[in-house]
Amino acid sequence: MRLLRQITTIFALLLTSCMRWEYGEQEHFNLLGEGMFVTNEGNFTFGGASLSFYDPEGRHIENEMFYRANAMKLGDVAQSMVVRDGVGWIVVNNSHVVFAIDVETLREVGRITDLPSPRYICFVSDEKAYISQLDSDRLIIVNSKKFEVTGEIVCPMTTAYRTGSTEQMVIVGDYLYVVCWSYQRRILKIDTRTDEVVDYVDIGVQPKSIVADRNGKLWVVSDGGYEDNVIGYEASRLYRIEPEGLEVEREFELGKSGTGNATRTASRLKINDAGDTIYWIDGGVWRMSIEAEELPAEPFIRPTMTGSMPSLYYALGVAPDTEEVYVGDALDYQQRSIIYRYSREGELLDTFTAGVIAGDFCWKR
């Protein structure tokens, strides 16, 4: 499945986005309390992306919120979401757009369009943000107040096999750190004051997730690729990296996707609010202190069975304040995802259903 999803992205920019902007009737919302947004990817090229909202206090989920609030579909492949100053930024990959919505009314307040293949958005200030791209070596710079593209950064890639790929990002001090994922193996260091690439380092095959801990250290997970991958195939790895010189301080070998479990590909690295504990998916959900010298012996949350199907943990989130853990099971990539909510101690607190292929969680505080 992973190979199929990567191959299909090759054709994304060759196709005119087939999204049909289906219109309906607007509903009125006023989400005054805290909660969690779920971005649901939907199947690639089917235009089935959606937005859900979960109220943890009332244990209540509402689905298709963007469509209901704006009377139009969200688009094709909702990749990620960030909330900043009362505005939710939803990155919709194959519709080449980032929507900005009011997080209480859920109404659209602006959009950034004509993006090559947007994946994640990372803010430097109230007016400036970067948007990574799956099928491009250009990191896009935008003015988030005017909803305009203001520039781009040409990113040096590991291999010329693909046009390029930038994925998740994190800011430490004045520098943006970017992992180059699809058919790449590079981490870039960009000066946010000059928008110049000032350094880079090559690590394991296909680094996909990155976070920064309370000490300013970078943690990165590489997924290891897949059999017949042109740039290599190896076990997934977890790295701790010193950001100033991009020196690898620790390296842990994780699972390999070809060991008989197709879901055994490390991804979705997260960190708690305190910045002292990291979480990631590798078959199950793993948790580790940033001070640990060895990997945990067992997963924090073990894979489960849904009927006769093994779980396919695809989305992961760690709630601020409570450090509750949310895990999305994509099932067969066709059904609506099941979301599991666990306490910090690993007790199952709730189970609910979101949209098709729940991929990212984002908190409204």
C-alpha positions, 0 to 999 in steps of 0.5 A: 500500500505504501508503495502504491501511495508513493507511485501515485504521487508521481502523477499528481502534478501531471493531472489537472486536479479533478476536485469537483467543488460540490456546494451545499447549505451552510450551517452556523457554528460557534465552537467556543470551547477547546477541542481537537481537529482531525484532518481526514485525507480521503482517497487520492484523486477522489476529492473526499478530504474532510475536517472533523472536530472532537470535544474531549470533555463531552466525548463527542465527534462532529464530521464534515465540518468544513463542508457544513460550515462553508457549503463546499468540499474541502478538496483532495487529500487534507494533509495537515493543519495548524492553529495560530491566533484563532485561525486554522490553516488546512493544507490540502495537498492534491488540490494545491491549496491552503485554506484559512478558517476561523476556528470558532465559526469554521468559515473560510477567511482566506486561501493560498492557491496554485501551490505545487503540492503542499504538505505542511505549513510552519510559521516564522511570525504573524505574517510569514510562513513556509509551506513544504512541497511533496513534488518540488525542490522549492520551499514556498514562502508566504505572507499569511496576512495577505494570503500571498506567495512572496518567494521560494527557496530552492532546496538542494536535494540528495538525488535528482531521481525526483523533482524534490521533496520537502516534508515536515519542518521545525524552528529552533532559534533563527533557523528552520529545519526541514526533512526531505522525504520522498526519494531523499535522505537530507535535512536542511538548515535554513536561515529564516532571516535571509531565506538561505540554505546554510547547511544540510546533512544526509542521514537514513533513507527518507527522513519524514518526521522532525520535532525539537525537544526542550534542549533544542535538540532535533529528533528525526524519524526516517522510514527506510523506504521500501523494497526496490526503492531506487535510493535504498531500503533499510530499517527505519531509524530514530535520530537525535541531532545537534542543530548547530552543526547538524551532528548526529548524537544518537541513532536507534534502529527501528522496524523494517517494513519488509519483515512481514508486517506492512504497517511496520514503517516508522512515522508520525514522530511527536513530542509532548508539551514539556518537550521531554518525551517523544512518541512515534508509530512503528507498528504500535505506538512507542514512547521514549524519554529524550534522555533514554540511552536505549529504545523501550523494550515494548510499545506504549500502545500495542497494535490491536485487531479490528474484527479480523483486520490488524490495526493500521495505525496511521495518525498520532497526536499528543494532547497539550496539557493532559498528554493524552494520546490519540491514535488513528486506525486507517483500517483498509484506507477505504472505511472511515478511520477509528480514533482511539484516545488514551490517557498518559498512563495508557488507559483507553478513554474513548473510541470514535469514528472520523473521516476516511484516512484520518491523518493529522490532529490539531488542537484548539486551545 
